[in-house]
C-alpha cells in the first residue's frame, strides 16, 4: 500500500519527522506495517516556518515506511502511533500541483474536502512519479542501519563488556544519544525502568522528567556486524543504577531477566528482614 501522510508545521500531535507518526484510529487501514509513505506539507500559514520547509507551497518532501503500529497509551480516543523506518528526505520540494495539475488523483466526490485528510491512499504510479520528480531513483528495501564497529569507536558515555582472554570490547549506549531509537523505544516502552520501575520524573520532578537510559538487550560485542534495530525487541529503558549493574562485570553482561531476578531476590530478603524486625520490636 502507498499512502500520503500530512505533517503540519504546528500540530497537537506529538510527531517526530522520520521517527514517530501519531494518527486517529480511522486511518489504521491506510497505515499498516510495511506501508510506503510520502510525507506532505500543505500551504504555509505561518512565515516563521519558511526556513524549516522546502517550499511555502503544498509539496511532498520525503518518503519512508511504516515500521510497527501501537496503541497510544496517552490517548483516551483510541489513537495510535507508528514507528517510521527507511526515512529518506528530498533535496528539493516536489510540488503537489504543477502546470499539468495535481499529482494526486482527486475523486469528483472529494474535490471540496480531499485535502483535509491527514492520510490519503495513492497508487504505485503516483508514488513512483513523486519519487521520479524528487530525483531519488529507485527506493531500496530496508538496509541495516546500525554498525557495531562504528559504535565501538565511540568513546563518549560508554559502559564496558568483554570476555576473559579476549581483547576488551566497549559497549556504547549509542541509542541513548540517537534521537530516533531513543524516542521510538520510549514511545513503545515508556520512560520508567523496565527492571525496577524507577521513574526519574516521579522521583526528581519536572527537571528530570523523561530522562532514562536506553539499553541494547544484545551487547554490541556480540552483534558481529551491521544489524537492523527493532526498538520493541532490541531496546529497553533502564535507570542508571540498573544499567550499571547489567555491565558491572566485564566478562558477563547480565540479561534483563537475570537483572530482574537479582532485584526480586534482594526484595524478598528485605521483606523477610523487615518482618523479623517487626516481630521483635
Secondary structure, 3 states (H helix, E strand, C coil): CEEEEECCCCCCCCCECCCEEEECHHHHHHCCCCCEEEEEECCCCCHHHHHHCCCCCCEEEEEEEEEEEEECCCCCCCCEEEEEEEEEEEEEEEECEECCEECCCCCHHHCCCHHHCCEEEECHHHHHHHHHHHCCCCCCCCCCCCCHHHHHCCCCCEEEECCCCCCCEEEECHHHHCHHHHHHHHHHHCCCCCCCCCCHHHHHCHHHCCCCEEEECCCHHHCCCCCCCCCCCCEEEECHHHHHHHCCCCCCCCCHHHHHHHHHHHHHHHHHHHHHHHHHC
